[in-house]
Amino acid sequence: MQPINVFLMGKEELIRIDPSQIERVLAADEILHIFKVLDGLWIYDWDKRREGKVGCHAELKSGRCSDGFLNSKKVLRYPNVCRLFAQQLALRFQILGTDWPDYATGIPDGATLLGLEFARALNIYSAKMVKEYGVIKLATPMPRGVSLLLVEDFCTKGTGFREAVLEIHKNSPGVKIFPWEMVIINRGELEVISVDPVGDFTIAALAIHRIQDWDQDECPLCHPEMDRGLPKGHKIPPSPRIKPKATSENWEKIITSQL
């Protein structure tokens, strides 16, 4: 059987991919290629901006601006692709050479099914976390003394991970939280997430892809006059901010705004 080359696969081929045919950990550029082809990765085109196509840029949940955005919902909605990334995370986990956890769970909403498939790939128990009225909760009763590994689609500043850890620490104190976090893409600068008073957790990602972000009043896309990369005397209008995942129309608008 010929080795699978994901770079040669289009959208329809990726949707039908057989995860069992890939027995190695994919490289970071292969991971990003899959997201790009399945419309789950948007990157602002600075070259087109200099040509006058300023387009839109992303407004993050934090209120900060960004020149890139990852949308796991667009990618993990395909069952075969979700299983592929779960199995990739399982392979990545085995490379760590650590003891195995008793349970695994995905941090909602982005990694709920991913966590379930990851637990299946490792043949361990799965637990479920839910988000109710914006608050993350552990929904699976768990016996005292068991260990639980958290899985996430992306990691930027570790906000959702810290919330999940503190919820477990507070309401399920008998559960030992595994000292690693499995992530598809680490888009921030963290290597370790410190959660006071629980401890430190090392991020194990399939890919690292740094995405720039700024406070709005320091954003060169909102304020072109602040962009030192523009040629002297070159004037362009500001790029409007948009919340990429607020609606499906917003996502379509931002990924096509510089075409």
Residue frames as qw, qx, qy, qz and C-alpha x, y, z in Angstrom:
[[0.000, 0.887, 0.461, 0.000, 0.00, 0.00, 0.00],
 [0.391, 0.516, -0.023, 0.761, 1.32, 3.42, -1.00],
 [0.281, -0.352, -0.480, 0.753, 1.96, 5.83, 1.94],
 [0.084, 0.860, 0.498, 0.069, -0.70, 8.53, 2.19],
 [0.346, 0.045, 0.014, 0.937, 0.43, 12.00, 1.16],
 [0.031, 0.727, 0.582, -0.364, -2.06, 14.47, 2.66],
 [0.050, -0.539, 0.183, 0.821, -0.61, 17.30, 0.55],
 [0.075, 0.032, -0.754, -0.652, -2.04, 15.60, -2.53],
 [0.049, -0.479, -0.875, 0.058, -5.50, 15.25, -1.00],
 [0.161, -0.365, -0.202, -0.894, -8.37, 17.63, -1.66],
 [0.453, -0.227, 0.360, -0.783, -11.40, 18.25, 0.52],
 [0.879, -0.008, -0.152, -0.451, -13.41, 15.23, -0.60],
 [0.738, 0.225, -0.605, 0.195, -10.45, 12.90, -0.18],
 [0.085, 0.305, -0.634, 0.706, -9.69, 14.21, 3.31],
 [0.641, -0.194, 0.176, -0.721, -13.32, 13.81, 4.38],
 [0.951, 0.047, -0.182, -0.245, -13.15, 10.13, 3.36],
 [0.260, 0.606, -0.714, 0.237, -9.69, 9.48, 4.80],
 [0.892, -0.270, -0.361, -0.034, -9.12, 6.18, 6.59],
 [0.289, -0.852, 0.373, -0.226, -7.27, 7.07, 9.83],
 [0.891, -0.293, 0.344, 0.055, -5.98, 3.52, 10.22],
 [0.810, 0.480, 0.073, 0.327, -3.83, 3.95, 7.10],
 [0.200, 0.794, -0.308, 0.484, -1.66, 6.58, 8.80],
 [0.860, -0.368, -0.301, 0.186, 0.58, 4.94, 11.38],
 [0.537, 0.062, -0.194, 0.819, 2.97, 7.86, 11.96],
 [0.112, -0.749, -0.341, 0.558, 2.62, 11.24, 13.62],
 [0.454, 0.755, 0.305, 0.360, 1.89, 13.82, 10.94],
 [0.446, 0.012, -0.088, 0.890, 4.23, 16.79, 10.63],
 [0.018, 0.555, 0.366, -0.747, 3.03, 20.26, 11.63],
 [0.195, 0.319, -0.370, -0.850, 2.71, 21.44, 8.03],
 [0.213, -0.183, -0.898, -0.339, 0.55, 18.41, 7.24],
 [0.092, -0.533, -0.722, 0.431, -1.76, 19.26, 10.16],
 [0.084, 0.542, 0.067, -0.833, -2.06, 22.86, 8.97],
 [0.146, 0.104, -0.697, -0.694, -2.67, 21.71, 5.39],
 [0.134, -0.400, -0.905, -0.055, -5.66, 19.64, 6.51],
 [0.034, -0.638, -0.480, 0.601, -7.12, 22.62, 8.38],
 [0.066, 0.421, -0.276, -0.861, -6.55, 24.89, 5.38],
 [0.149, -0.052, -0.823, -0.546, -8.18, 22.54, 2.87],
 [0.221, -0.511, -0.831, 0.010, -11.18, 21.96, 5.15],
 [0.076, -0.708, -0.195, -0.674, -11.69, 25.73, 5.64],
 [0.663, -0.662, -0.325, 0.124, -10.62, 25.62, 9.28],
 [0.569, -0.390, 0.019, 0.724, -7.63, 27.96, 9.00],
 [0.298, 0.906, 0.203, 0.223, -7.64, 31.62, 8.00],
 [0.598, -0.337, 0.025, 0.727, -4.45, 33.66, 7.72],
 [0.176, 0.921, 0.107, -0.331, -4.42, 37.35, 6.92],
 [0.748, 0.352, 0.234, 0.512, -2.55, 38.15, 3.69],
 [0.290, -0.753, -0.007, 0.591, -0.20, 41.04, 4.43],
 [0.331, -0.091, 0.549, 0.762, 1.06, 41.16, 0.84],
 [0.067, 0.595, 0.675, 0.431, -2.44, 41.70, -0.55],
 [0.243, -0.840, -0.352, 0.334, -2.96, 44.38, 2.07],
 [0.321, -0.506, 0.249, 0.761, -0.01, 46.32, 0.64],
 [0.158, 0.179, 0.687, 0.686, -1.70, 46.02, -2.75],
 [0.307, -0.126, -0.047, -0.942, -4.83, 47.65, -1.34],
 [0.673, -0.284, -0.588, -0.348, -6.92, 44.56, -0.47],
 [0.129, -0.454, 0.595, -0.651, -7.17, 45.24, 3.25],
 [0.565, -0.213, -0.783, -0.151, -9.98, 42.76, 3.90],
 [0.637, -0.669, -0.024, -0.382, -11.17, 41.97, 7.44],
 [0.337, 0.343, -0.788, 0.385, -9.25, 40.73, 10.45],
 [0.589, -0.369, -0.719, -0.025, -10.27, 38.72, 13.49],
 [0.337, -0.575, 0.308, -0.679, -11.71, 39.96, 16.76],
 [0.419, 0.041, -0.883, 0.206, -10.96, 37.34, 19.42],
 [0.530, -0.619, -0.575, -0.069, -13.11, 36.42, 22.43],
 [0.535, -0.402, -0.293, 0.683, -10.69, 38.41, 24.57],
 [0.121, 0.945, 0.188, -0.240, -11.40, 41.53, 22.51],
 [0.333, -0.577, 0.480, 0.570, -7.91, 41.48, 21.02],
 [0.643, 0.648, -0.176, -0.369, -7.22, 41.62, 17.29],
 [0.670, -0.268, 0.653, 0.229, -5.52, 38.84, 15.33],
 [0.362, 0.571, -0.489, -0.551, -4.13, 38.13, 11.87],
 [0.360, 0.130, -0.899, -0.210, -5.11, 34.46, 11.96],
 [0.651, -0.160, 0.363, -0.647, -7.85, 32.19, 13.22],
 [0.150, 0.095, -0.978, -0.110, -8.44, 28.45, 13.62],
 [0.672, -0.054, 0.076, -0.735, -11.92, 26.98, 13.46],
 [0.140, -0.186, 0.971, -0.047, -12.01, 23.37, 14.65],
 [0.596, 0.341, 0.529, -0.498, -15.77, 23.08, 14.12],
 [0.591, 0.619, -0.268, -0.443, -15.20, 23.25, 10.36],
 [0.326, 0.485, -0.809, -0.057, -12.72, 20.37, 10.55],
 [0.115, -0.122, 0.926, -0.338, -13.82, 18.06, 13.36],
 [0.672, 0.209, 0.225, -0.674, -17.41, 17.89, 12.10],
 [0.734, 0.354, -0.512, -0.273, -16.21, 15.20, 9.69],
 [0.890, -0.400, 0.164, -0.148, -16.15, 11.89, 11.65],
 [0.916, 0.198, -0.065, 0.341, -13.14, 10.43, 9.81],
 [0.328, 0.662, -0.248, 0.627, -11.09, 13.60, 10.32],
 [0.528, -0.680, 0.241, -0.449, -12.04, 13.76, 14.01],
 [0.970, -0.213, 0.108, 0.043, -10.92, 10.15, 14.42],
 [0.729, 0.476, -0.156, 0.466, -7.73, 10.91, 12.52],
 [0.042, 0.717, -0.328, 0.614, -6.75, 13.71, 14.88],
 [0.764, -0.523, 0.213, -0.311, -7.73, 11.63, 17.93],
 [0.978, 0.019, 0.030, 0.207, -5.49, 8.81, 16.73],
 [0.491, 0.626, -0.221, 0.564, -2.72, 11.29, 15.97],
 [0.324, -0.720, 0.319, -0.524, -2.98, 12.60, 19.54],
 [0.935, -0.306, 0.144, -0.101, -2.88, 9.02, 20.82],
 [0.849, 0.310, -0.108, 0.413, 0.33, 8.39, 18.85],
 [0.159, 0.721, -0.265, 0.620, 1.76, 11.65, 20.18],
 [0.647, -0.627, 0.215, -0.377, 0.84, 10.63, 23.71],
 [0.988, -0.104, 0.016, 0.111, 2.58, 7.27, 23.42],
 [0.607, 0.542, -0.230, 0.534, 5.80, 9.04, 22.43],
 [0.280, -0.803, 0.237, -0.471, 5.78, 10.83, 25.80],
 [0.576, 0.178, -0.748, 0.277, 6.71, 7.55, 27.50],
 [0.266, -0.305, 0.494, -0.769, 4.65, 8.33, 30.57],
 [0.178, 0.216, 0.922, -0.268, 2.14, 6.24, 32.52],
 [0.142, -0.378, -0.640, -0.654, -1.32, 6.12, 31.02],
 [0.344, -0.131, 0.319, -0.873, -4.30, 7.90, 32.56],
 [0.271, 0.247, 0.904, -0.221, -7.44, 6.06, 33.60],
 [0.333, 0.763, 0.538, -0.133, -9.76, 8.50, 31.83],
 [0.267, -0.024, 0.280, 0.922, -9.62, 11.19, 29.14],
 [0.192, 0.773, 0.561, -0.226, -12.01, 14.01, 28.35],
 [0.362, 0.400, 0.299, 0.787, -12.27, 16.80, 25.81],
 [0.067, -0.397, -0.328, 0.855, -12.69, 20.39, 26.96],
 [0.308, 0.695, 0.641, 0.101, -15.98, 21.75, 25.56],
 [0.808, 0.348, 0.279, -0.385, -17.18, 22.77, 23.18],
 [0.441, 0.698, -0.479, -0.299, -14.44, 22.36, 20.59],
 [0.222, 0.421, -0.879, 0.027, -12.94, 19.09, 21.84],
 [0.718, -0.142, 0.423, -0.535, -15.91, 17.14, 23.21],
 [0.951, 0.265, 0.016, -0.159, -15.98, 14.49, 20.46],
 [0.479, 0.657, -0.542, 0.213, -12.22, 14.66, 20.05],
 [0.281, -0.490, 0.697, -0.441, -11.76, 13.63, 23.68],
 [0.866, 0.021, 0.345, -0.361, -14.15, 10.71, 23.26],
 [0.855, 0.484, -0.184, -0.001, -12.32, 9.46, 20.17],
 [0.189, 0.680, -0.631, 0.322, -8.96, 9.95, 21.89],
 [0.574, -0.341, 0.626, -0.404, -10.07, 7.75, 24.81],
 [0.934, 0.242, 0.170, -0.202, -11.19, 5.10, 22.33],
 [0.623, 0.663, -0.398, 0.116, -7.86, 5.27, 20.52],
 [0.031, 0.549, -0.729, 0.407, -5.99, 4.65, 23.79],
 [0.654, -0.239, -0.705, -0.136, -8.59, 2.09, 24.94],
 [0.172, -0.077, -0.636, 0.748, -9.18, 3.94, 28.23],
 [0.006, 0.684, 0.696, -0.218, -12.35, 5.27, 29.86],
 [0.136, 0.427, 0.229, 0.864, -13.88, 8.49, 28.58],
 [0.102, -0.560, -0.563, 0.600, -15.38, 11.21, 30.76],
 [0.194, 0.678, 0.479, 0.524, -17.57, 14.06, 29.63],
 [0.173, -0.374, -0.259, 0.874, -17.27, 17.76, 30.34],
 [0.165, 0.728, 0.594, 0.299, -20.06, 20.15, 29.40],
 [0.152, 0.042, -0.094, 0.983, -20.47, 23.89, 29.21],
 [0.138, -0.700, -0.700, -0.037, -23.63, 25.20, 30.91],
 [0.074, -0.977, -0.198, -0.005, -24.37, 28.91, 30.71],
 [0.340, 0.841, -0.320, 0.273, -20.75, 29.48, 29.77],
 [0.432, -0.644, 0.585, -0.240, -19.37, 27.47, 32.72],
 [0.583, 0.306, -0.747, -0.089, -17.37, 24.26, 32.19],
 [0.679, -0.384, 0.444, -0.441, -18.42, 21.31, 34.36],
 [0.098, 0.238, -0.963, -0.079, -17.40, 17.66, 34.71],
 [0.713, -0.062, -0.092, -0.693, -20.56, 15.68, 33.97],
 [0.801, 0.060, -0.593, -0.052, -19.22, 12.15, 34.56],
 [0.678, -0.663, 0.245, -0.203, -19.12, 10.86, 38.17],
 [0.642, 0.489, -0.559, 0.189, -15.65, 9.46, 38.75],
 [0.845, -0.445, -0.262, 0.142, -14.24, 7.24, 41.53],
 [0.307, -0.912, 0.269, 0.039, -11.71, 8.68, 43.92],
 [0.610, -0.486, 0.550, 0.301, -8.06, 8.17, 43.01],
 [0.730, 0.435, 0.440, 0.292, -8.45, 7.84, 39.22],
 [0.273, -0.419, 0.253, 0.828, -6.41, 10.00, 36.82],
 [0.464, 0.760, 0.445, -0.094, -7.94, 12.18, 34.12],
 [0.419, -0.133, 0.375, 0.816, -6.17, 13.56, 31.03],
 [0.308, 0.759, 0.277, -0.503, -7.57, 16.68, 29.34],
 [0.491, 0.202, 0.591, 0.607, -7.69, 17.06, 25.55],
 [0.168, 0.763, 0.178, -0.598, -8.20, 20.28, 23.63],
 [0.687, 0.638, 0.279, 0.209, -8.40, 21.31, 19.98],
 [0.417, 0.667, -0.128, 0.605, -6.30, 24.48, 20.37],
 [0.564, -0.626, -0.284, 0.457, -4.34, 26.19, 23.08],
 [0.293, 0.784, 0.013, 0.547, -3.53, 29.91, 23.12],
 [0.060, -0.611, 0.430, -0.662, -3.31, 31.26, 26.63],
 [0.313, -0.034, -0.909, 0.272, -4.67, 28.22, 28.49],
 [0.364, -0.184, 0.218, -0.887, -7.83, 29.98, 29.65],
 [0.821, -0.099, -0.256, -0.501, -10.27, 27.13, 29.01],
 [0.707, 0.096, -0.662, 0.230, -7.81, 24.56, 30.32],
 [0.098, 0.188, -0.585, 0.783, -7.35, 26.45, 33.60],
 [0.584, -0.163, 0.079, -0.791, -11.11, 26.72, 34.01],
 [0.860, -0.017, -0.446, -0.247, -11.52, 22.97, 33.46],
 [0.547, 0.149, -0.680, 0.465, -8.73, 22.09, 35.90],
 [0.112, -0.190, 0.469, -0.855, -10.09, 24.36, 38.62],
 [0.734, -0.137, -0.133, -0.651, -13.60, 22.92, 38.16],
 [0.834, 0.004, -0.552, 0.014, -12.29, 19.38, 38.62],
 [0.363, 0.205, -0.610, 0.673, -10.08, 20.41, 41.54],
 [0.309, -0.208, 0.308, -0.876, -12.99, 22.09, 43.31],
 [0.762, -0.036, 0.063, -0.643, -15.86, 19.71, 42.66],
 [0.980, 0.059, -0.184, -0.039, -14.05, 16.38, 42.13],
 [0.161, -0.841, 0.502, -0.122, -11.07, 16.67, 44.49],
 [0.795, -0.263, 0.547, 0.005, -10.47, 12.90, 44.50],
 [0.817, 0.536, 0.165, 0.138, -9.61, 12.93, 40.78],
 [0.522, -0.499, 0.322, 0.612, -5.92, 13.22, 39.87],
 [0.514, 0.830, 0.027, -0.216, -5.53, 15.55, 36.91],
 [0.869, 0.124, 0.192, 0.439, -2.87, 14.21, 34.54],
 [0.307, -0.721, 0.095, 0.614, 0.11, 16.62, 34.23],
 [0.249, -0.052, 0.604, 0.756, -0.15, 16.90, 30.43],
 [0.513, 0.579, 0.300, -0.558, -2.59, 18.47, 28.00],
 [0.483, 0.128, 0.717, 0.485, -3.00, 16.94, 24.54],
 [0.259, 0.734, 0.109, -0.619, -3.66, 19.58, 21.86],
 [0.740, 0.524, 0.349, 0.237, -3.98, 19.51, 18.08],
 [0.455, 0.600, 0.017, 0.658, -2.49, 22.98, 17.55],
 [0.444, -0.626, -0.261, 0.586, -0.70, 25.19, 20.05],
 [0.355, 0.744, 0.273, 0.496, -1.22, 28.67, 18.61],
 [0.295, -0.948, 0.050, -0.108, 0.24, 30.56, 21.55],
 [0.320, 0.693, -0.561, 0.321, 3.63, 30.84, 23.20],
 [0.649, -0.505, 0.443, -0.359, 2.98, 28.62, 26.22],
 [0.497, 0.281, -0.821, -0.025, 4.79, 25.34, 26.74],
 [0.296, -0.224, -0.841, 0.395, 3.54, 24.82, 30.28],
 [0.353, -0.622, -0.270, -0.645, 0.25, 25.94, 31.81],
 [0.206, 0.039, -0.714, 0.668, 0.50, 26.81, 35.50],
 [0.484, -0.557, -0.439, -0.513, -2.74, 26.46, 37.45],
 [0.053, 0.229, -0.642, 0.730, -2.61, 27.72, 41.02],
 [0.375, -0.666, 0.627, -0.151, -3.03, 25.87, 43.38],
 [0.971, 0.109, 0.128, -0.167, -3.11, 22.64, 41.35],
 [0.695, -0.325, 0.476, 0.429, 0.24, 22.53, 39.56],
 [0.143, 0.599, -0.474, -0.629, 1.96, 22.72, 36.17],
 [0.793, 0.331, 0.503, -0.091, 0.76, 21.00, 33.01],
 [0.239, -0.387, 0.596, 0.661, 2.93, 20.44, 29.93],
 [0.650, 0.556, 0.063, -0.514, 1.37, 21.01, 26.51],
 [0.443, -0.130, 0.801, 0.382, 1.89, 18.18, 23.99],
 [0.512, 0.630, 0.089, -0.577, 0.74, 19.46, 20.58],
 [0.792, 0.322, 0.456, 0.248, 0.67, 17.96, 17.11],
 [0.468, 0.545, 0.188, 0.670, 1.60, 21.34, 15.65],
 [0.276, -0.620, -0.232, 0.697, 2.75, 24.75, 16.85],
 [0.300, 0.547, 0.435, 0.650, 1.45, 27.66, 14.81],
 [0.218, -0.419, -0.325, 0.819, 1.94, 31.09, 16.33],
 [0.118, 0.730, 0.516, 0.432, -0.78, 33.61, 15.49],
 [0.226, 0.128, -0.216, 0.941, -0.17, 37.28, 16.21],
 [0.225, -0.773, -0.578, -0.136, -2.61, 39.28, 18.33],
 [0.233, 0.208, -0.186, 0.931, -2.75, 42.83, 19.65],
 [0.044, 0.585, 0.543, -0.600, -4.86, 45.08, 21.86],
 [0.406, 0.753, 0.490, 0.168, -7.18, 47.02, 19.59],
 [0.005, -0.988, 0.031, 0.153, -5.47, 50.35, 20.28],
 [0.318, -0.638, 0.602, 0.360, -2.12, 48.83, 19.24],
 [0.740, 0.270, 0.607, 0.108, -3.36, 46.83, 16.24],
 [0.145, -0.375, 0.454, 0.795, -1.62, 47.76, 12.96],
 [0.093, 0.347, 0.822, 0.443, -4.64, 46.48, 11.02],
 [0.084, -0.826, -0.537, 0.149, -7.02, 48.80, 12.85],
 [0.110, -0.939, 0.075, 0.316, -4.46, 51.63, 12.77],
 [0.831, 0.431, 0.086, 0.340, -2.37, 51.45, 9.57],
 [0.129, 0.907, -0.232, 0.327, -0.46, 54.54, 10.65],
 [0.599, -0.649, 0.454, -0.118, 1.14, 52.40, 13.37],
 [0.957, 0.134, 0.223, 0.129, 2.42, 49.77, 10.90],
 [0.208, -0.778, 0.446, 0.390, 6.14, 50.30, 10.48],
 [0.589, -0.010, 0.736, 0.335, 6.22, 47.63, 7.80],
 [0.487, 0.781, 0.391, 0.010, 4.42, 49.82, 5.30],
 [0.553, 0.273, 0.147, 0.774, 6.57, 51.78, 2.82],
 [0.154, -0.419, -0.237, 0.863, 6.99, 55.43, 3.76],
 [0.260, 0.260, -0.176, -0.913, 4.11, 57.52, 2.46],
 [0.294, -0.131, -0.863, -0.388, 2.03, 54.44, 1.61],
 [0.392, -0.026, 0.432, -0.812, -1.51, 54.97, 2.89],
 [0.343, -0.194, -0.858, -0.329, -4.19, 52.32, 3.12],
 [0.559, -0.480, -0.047, -0.674, -7.54, 52.25, 4.96],
 [0.351, -0.331, 0.774, -0.410, -7.98, 50.36, 8.23],
 [0.393, -0.057, -0.883, -0.253, -9.15, 46.76, 8.15],
 [0.622, -0.407, 0.038, -0.668, -12.50, 46.21, 9.93],
 [0.146, -0.231, 0.909, -0.316, -12.65, 43.71, 12.80],
 [0.747, -0.080, -0.344, -0.563, -15.01, 40.75, 12.68],
 [0.571, -0.324, 0.688, -0.309, -15.82, 37.90, 15.07],
 [0.256, 0.298, -0.813, -0.429, -15.07, 34.87, 12.87],
 [0.167, -0.151, -0.974, 0.007, -17.25, 32.29, 14.65],
 [0.302, 0.183, 0.403, -0.844, -20.17, 34.54, 15.60],
 [0.756, 0.422, 0.248, -0.436, -22.09, 33.35, 12.51],
 [0.761, 0.138, 0.529, 0.351, -21.39, 31.16, 9.50],
 [0.408, 0.870, 0.185, 0.205, -21.69, 34.30, 7.39],
 [0.241, -0.920, 0.301, 0.076, -18.88, 35.93, 9.38],
 [0.688, -0.315, 0.580, 0.303, -16.56, 32.99, 8.75],
 [0.647, 0.502, 0.468, 0.331, -17.29, 33.07, 5.03],
 [0.155, 0.983, 0.049, 0.087, -16.78, 36.82, 4.97],
 [0.369, -0.820, 0.402, 0.175, -13.39, 36.78, 6.67],
 [0.683, -0.159, 0.622, 0.348, -11.92, 33.92, 4.60],
 [0.535, 0.548, 0.506, 0.397, -13.01, 35.59, 1.32],
 [0.047, -0.942, -0.183, 0.277, -12.44, 39.24, 2.21],
 [0.177, -0.719, 0.435, 0.512, -9.07, 39.49, 0.42],
 [0.622, 0.209, 0.691, 0.302, -9.90, 37.43, -2.66]]
